[in-house]
């Protein structure tokens, strides 16, 4: 796990042609795996098993974030010049607009099957990804993009955004009644909305998107995470008071305690937001550096490698399994930090994270990546039944190939698609 003596003096991996070619090959493998296996001819996308077959071809329940992520990722493929990627974008956009969209009450249903809505609630998390999908689709000129952008912006502004807090509420029923009393506020949906707001700003130039992203970051990171030693709290009360005792049975989306993977994700998002805002938010670079170092100090398994899924509020590993997405976010964050705050420490962990990904997460036999490993880095399925989508892994492979100045949908066109 330790770098060879003198290796750091050879420069960053991202400057080496071999490493860049290796990353591109991994991205192509992911595109191949999902492009040819996940598209559901009845609409939306399949969850896949380890071999790339639909987990439930007859009765697949399709949550909105999966379709939205597919649109985003295959828009990236379109910008790179990948044949067939634009067809996947269109497939996803048509499904979101014609099936997930609630034409009666407005907003977007959380999940569907072939018969219609399965979970008709309106989730902030899902709506954040609709904004990301619409923004990404606009960069490739999809004909539904402008209409979807206008629609999702209105829904977010009129139904979710709480100006007094500078962030969004979490969830509503189909007809916009507060769900479960409306007493919960979560950072996860707001974090992904921050990502989407930046993409929307890049795609449209509308600075209201950027202002909202900066507002969320100020609340969730500068004030909340900064008050607890740069550990990102997940769960809050209605007035955004920290709720350390929060419990929810859905450990995929609302695990108890803290989630180091989100600290890593925020580290990257903060640096991107700092650049997009003209580097005026002086607190952001130091906060990003602190979030990354805390995730390593508290969340990285020095013995076996990988990030523990969750910690308790005593900073001890709680759910000790290792998921693919924190590793992906760690690699992307380390690259952004290397670009803006270069250090041997950031490069060391960039390499360590990719070593674990190559050894344990990439499925060299079947394609795609294992989404869940045990503490001992053995594939398992206690939370994730198979291979759900391409989003985290693809971005981890491509982000280090382009300037750390914006979303992939911004920097790929700016680079003329050149890697």
C-alpha positions in Angstrom: 0.0 0.0 0.0 3.0 2.3 0.4 4.4 4.1 -2.6 7.8 3.0 -3.9 10.7 5.3 -2.7 11.1 8.1 -5.2 8.0 7.3 -7.1 6.4 10.7 -6.2 9.2 12.5 -7.9 8.1 11.0 -11.2 5.1 13.3 -11.3 1.3 12.7 -11.2 -0.2 9.6 -12.8 -2.6 11.9 -14.7 0.4 13.3 -16.7 1.4 9.9 -17.9 0.2 8.6 -21.3 -0.1 5.0 -20.1 -2.3 5.9 -17.1 -4.5 8.2 -19.3 -4.9 5.4 -21.9 -5.8 3.0 -19.1 -8.4 5.3 -17.7 -9.9 5.7 -21.2 -10.0 1.9 -21.7 -11.9 1.5 -18.4 -14.4 4.2 -19.4 -14.9 2.4 -22.7 -15.4 -0.9 -20.9 -18.1 0.7 -18.8 -19.8 2.3 -21.9 -19.7 -1.1 -23.6 -21.2 -2.9 -20.5 -24.1 -0.6 -19.9 -24.9 0.7 -23.5 -25.5 -2.8 -24.7 -27.1 -4.4 -21.7 -29.1 -1.8 -19.6 -31.5 -0.2 -22.2 -35.0 -1.6 -21.5 -36.9 -1.7 -24.7 -40.1 -1.0 -22.8 -38.6 2.3 -21.5 -36.0 3.2 -18.9 -33.1 1.0 -17.9 -32.5 -2.4 -16.3 -30.6 -3.0 -13.2 -28.1 -5.7 -14.2 -26.7 -8.7 -12.5 -23.0 -9.5 -12.2 -23.0 -11.0 -15.7 -24.8 -8.0 -17.3 -28.2 -9.6 -17.6 -31.4 -7.8 -16.4 -32.1 -8.6 -12.8 -35.9 -8.6 -13.4 -36.6 -8.2 -17.1 -40.4 -8.8 -16.7 -41.1 -6.5 -13.7 -38.2 -4.1 -13.4 -39.0 -1.1 -11.1 -37.2 1.9 -12.6 -36.2 4.8 -10.2 -35.8 8.2 -11.8 -32.2 8.7 -10.9 -31.1 5.7 -12.9 -32.6 7.1 -16.1 -31.3 10.6 -15.4 -27.8 9.3 -14.7 -27.9 7.4 -18.0 -28.8 10.5 -19.9 -26.0 12.4 -18.2 -23.4 9.7 -18.8 -24.3 9.1 -22.4 -24.4 12.8 -23.1 -20.8 12.7 -22.0 -20.3 9.8 -24.4 -21.9 11.8 -27.2 -19.6 14.7 -26.5 -16.6 12.3 -26.7 -17.9 11.0 -30.1 -19.1 7.6 -29.0 -21.3 6.0 -31.6 -24.8 5.1 -30.3 -24.5 7.2 -27.2 -27.0 9.8 -28.5 -29.6 7.0 -28.9 -29.3 6.2 -25.2 -29.7 9.9 -24.4 -32.9 10.0 -26.4 -34.2 6.8 -24.9 -33.7 8.2 -21.4 -35.1 11.7 -22.1 -38.2 10.2 -23.7 -38.8 8.0 -20.7 -38.3 10.8 -18.1 -40.5 13.3 -20.0 -43.3 11.0 -21.1 -43.5 8.6 -18.1 -41.8 10.0 -15.0 -43.2 13.4 -15.4 -46.5 13.9 -13.5 -48.7 15.8 -16.0 -51.5 16.3 -13.5 -49.7 17.7 -10.4 -46.3 18.6 -11.8 -42.9 17.1 -10.8 -41.5 13.7 -11.4 -42.5 10.3 -9.9 -39.8 8.5 -8.1 -40.2 5.1 -9.7 -42.2 3.3 -12.4 -42.8 -0.2 -13.8 -44.5 -1.1 -17.0 -47.9 -0.3 -15.6 -47.1 3.2 -14.3 -45.9 4.8 -11.0 -44.8 2.4 -8.3 -43.6 5.1 -5.9 -45.4 8.3 -6.9 -43.7 10.5 -4.3 -41.7 13.5 -5.3 -38.1 13.2 -4.0 -35.6 16.0 -3.9 -32.9 13.5 -4.8 -34.7 12.4 -7.9 -35.5 16.0 -9.0 -31.8 16.9 -8.6 -30.9 14.3 -11.2 -33.7 15.4 -13.6 -32.0 18.8 -13.6 -28.6 17.1 -14.3 -30.1 15.1 -17.1 -31.8 18.1 -18.7 -28.6 20.2 -18.4 -26.4 17.5 -19.9 -28.9 16.8 -22.7 -28.9 20.5 -23.6 -25.1 20.3 -24.2 -25.8 17.8 -27.0 -28.8 19.6 -28.4 -31.5 17.2 -27.4 -34.9 18.6 -28.5 -36.5 17.9 -25.1 -33.8 19.6 -23.1 -35.0 23.2 -23.0 -38.5 22.2 -22.1 -37.4 19.9 -19.4 -35.0 22.5 -18.0 -37.7 25.0 -17.7 -40.1 22.5 -16.1 -37.7 21.1 -13.5 -36.4 24.6 -12.6 -40.0 25.8 -11.9 -40.7 22.7 -9.8 -37.5 23.1 -7.8 -38.1 26.8 -7.3 -41.8 26.6 -6.4 -42.0 23.3 -4.5 -38.6 22.4 -3.1 -36.5 25.5 -2.5 -36.7 27.0 1.0 -35.2 30.5 0.7 -35.0 30.9 4.5 -32.5 28.1 4.6 -31.0 28.3 1.2 -31.5 24.6 0.4 -34.3 22.3 -0.7 -36.8 20.3 1.3 -36.7 16.5 1.0 -39.9 14.9 -0.2 -43.6 15.2 -0.9 -46.5 13.1 -1.9 -47.7 13.0 -5.5 -50.0 16.0 -4.8 -47.3 17.9 -2.9 -48.3 17.2 0.7 -45.5 17.1 3.2 -44.4 13.4 3.5 -44.1 12.1 7.0 -44.9 15.5 8.4 -42.1 17.2 6.4 -39.8 17.0 9.4 -36.7 15.7 7.6 -34.0 17.6 5.7 -31.1 15.7 4.1 -27.7 16.7 2.8 -27.6 13.9 0.1 -30.3 15.4 -2.1 -28.8 18.9 -1.6 -25.3 17.7 -2.5 -26.5 16.1 -5.8 -28.6 19.2 -6.5 -25.4 21.3 -6.1 -23.8 19.1 -8.8 -26.8 19.6 -11.0 -27.1 23.3 -10.4 -23.5 23.8 -11.5 -24.2 21.8 -14.7 -27.3 23.9 -15.3 -25.3 27.1 -14.9 -22.7 25.8 -17.3 -25.3 24.9 -19.8 -27.4 28.1 -19.6 -25.3 30.8 -18.1 -28.1 31.6 -15.6 -26.3 32.7 -12.5 -29.3 31.9 -10.3 -28.3 28.2 -10.5 -24.8 29.1 -9.4 -26.1 31.2 -6.5 -28.3 28.3 -5.3 -25.3 26.0 -5.4 -23.2 28.4 -3.4 -26.0 28.7 -0.8 -26.3 25.0 -0.3 -22.6 24.6 0.0 -22.5 27.3 2.6 -25.2 25.7 4.7 -24.2 22.0 4.4 -20.4 22.4 4.4 -19.1 25.8 5.7 -21.6 25.9 8.6 -22.7 22.4 9.3 -19.7 20.3 8.4 -17.4 23.0 9.7 -19.0 22.9 13.1 -18.2 19.2 13.5 -14.6 19.0 12.4 -15.3 18.8 8.7 -17.4 15.7 8.9 -20.4 15.9 6.6 -23.6 15.3 8.6 -26.3 13.5 6.6 -29.5 14.1 8.6 -31.1 17.2 9.8 -34.4 18.5 11.3 -36.8 20.9 9.6 -34.7 23.9 10.7 -31.5 22.3 9.6 -30.4 21.3 13.1 -28.1 18.3 13.2 -29.9 15.0 14.0 -27.2 12.6 15.1 -29.7 10.0 16.2 -31.6 9.7 13.0 -32.4 6.2 11.8 -34.1 5.0 8.6 -34.2 1.4 7.3 -33.1 2.5 3.8 -29.3 2.1 4.3 -28.7 2.7 0.6 -29.9 6.3 0.7 -30.2 7.3 4.4 -27.6 5.3 6.4 -27.2 6.3 10.1 -24.0 8.1 11.2 -21.7 9.7 8.6 -20.7 8.6 5.2 -17.0 9.4 4.3 -17.8 9.0 0.6 -19.9 12.1 0.7 -17.0 14.0 2.3 -15.0 13.1 -0.8 -17.7 14.0 -3.2 -18.1 17.4 -1.6 -14.4 18.0 -1.7 -14.5 17.8 -5.5 -17.8 19.7 -5.8 -16.4 22.5 -3.7 -13.4 23.0 -5.8 -15.5 23.0 -9.0 -17.9 25.5 -7.4 -15.0 27.7 -6.3 -13.7 27.8 -9.9 -17.1 28.5 -11.5 -17.7 31.3 -9.0 -14.5 33.1 -10.0 -12.6 31.8 -7.0 -14.4 34.4 -4.8 -15.5 31.9 -2.0 -12.2 31.9 -0.2 -13.2 29.2 2.3 -13.8 26.5 -0.3 -10.3 25.3 -1.1 -9.3 24.8 2.6 -12.7 23.1 3.3 -12.2 20.7 0.3 -8.7 19.9 1.6 -10.0 19.3 5.1 -12.9 17.1 3.9 -10.5 14.9 1.9 -8.0 14.6 4.7 -10.7 13.7 7.2 -12.1 11.1 5.0 -8.7 9.5 4.7 -7.9 9.8 8.4 -11.3 8.4 9.6 -12.8 6.4 6.7 -9.9 4.7 4.9 -9.0 1.2 5.8 -5.2 1.2 6.2 -5.1 -2.5 6.5 -7.2 -3.8 3.6 -7.8 -0.6 1.6 -11.0 1.0 0.6 -13.4 3.3 2.4 -15.8 2.1 5.1 -19.3 2.8 4.1 -20.3 4.6 7.3 -18.9 5.8 10.6 -20.7 6.4 13.9 -20.4 9.7 15.6 -17.5 8.4 17.7 -15.6 8.1 14.3 -15.6 4.3 14.4 -16.5 2.2 11.4 -20.2 1.3 11.6 -21.0 -0.4 8.3 -17.7 -1.8 7.4 -18.5 -2.9 3.8 -16.7 -1.1 1.0 -18.8 0.4 -1.8 -17.6 1.4 -5.3 -18.9 4.9 -5.3 -16.8 6.3 -2.4 -13.7 4.9 -4.1 -14.8 6.6 -7.3 -15.4 9.9 -5.5 -12.1 9.6 -3.8 -10.2 9.3 -7.0 -12.0 12.2 -8.6 -11.5 14.4 -5.5 -7.8 13.5 -5.3 -7.4 14.6 -8.9 -9.2 18.0 -8.3 -7.0 18.5 -5.3 -3.9 17.7 -7.2 -4.9 20.2 -9.8 -5.7 23.1 -7.4 -3.8 22.2 -4.2 -1.0 19.9 -5.4 0.8 17.7 -2.9 2.5 14.3 -2.6 -0.3 13.4 -0.1 -3.1 13.9 -2.6 -1.1 12.0 -5.3 -0.3 9.2 -3.0 -4.0 8.6 -2.2 -5.0 9.1 -5.9 -2.8 6.0 -6.6 -3.8 4.0 -3.6 -7.5 4.4 -4.5 -7.0 3.4 -8.1 -4.9 0.4 -6.9 -7.9 -0.8 -4.8 -10.3 -0.2 -7.7 -8.2 -2.2 -10.1 -7.6 -5.0 -7.6 -11.1 -5.4 -6.2 -13.9 -3.3 -7.8 -13.3 -3.8 -11.5 -14.9 -7.0 -12.6 -12.3 -8.3 -15.0 -14.3 -11.4 -15.8 -17.8 -10.1 -16.6 -17.3 -6.4 -17.2 -18.5 -3.4 -15.2 -17.6 -2.9 -11.6 -18.6 -4.6 -8.4 -20.8 -2.1 -6.5 -20.3 -3.7 -3.1 -17.5 -5.5 -1.3 -17.1 -6.9 2.1 -14.6 -5.4 4.5 -12.2 -7.9 3.1 -12.8 -6.7 -0.4 -14.9 -9.8 -1.5 -17.9 -9.1 -3.8 -21.2 -9.1 -1.9 -24.8 -8.0 -2.3 -26.2 -6.9 1.1 -27.2 -3.4 -0.2 -26.8 -3.5 -3.9 -28.2 -6.5 -5.8 -26.1 -6.1 -8.9 -24.7 -3.5 -11.2 -27.1 -0.6 -11.2 -25.6 2.2 -13.3 -22.6 3.7 -14.9 -22.5 7.1 -13.3 -19.9 7.1 -10.5 -17.4 4.8 -12.2 -17.5 6.5 -15.5 -16.9 10.0 -14.0 -14.0 8.6 -11.9 -12.4 7.4 -15.1 -13.0 10.5 -17.2 -12.6 13.4 -14.7 -8.8 12.9 -14.4 -8.5 13.2 -18.2 -9.7 16.8 -18.4 -9.1 20.1 -16.7 -10.5 20.3 -13.2 -12.5 23.4 -14.0 -16.1 22.2 -14.4 -18.5 19.4 -15.1 -17.4 16.9 -17.8 -20.2 18.2 -20.0 -18.4 21.6 -19.9 -14.7 20.6 -20.0 -15.0 18.0 -22.8 -16.4 20.5 -25.4 -13.9 23.1 -24.2 -11.1 20.6 -24.9 -12.6 19.8 -28.3 -13.1 16.3 -27.0 -9.3 15.8 -27.0 -8.0 13.5 -24.2 
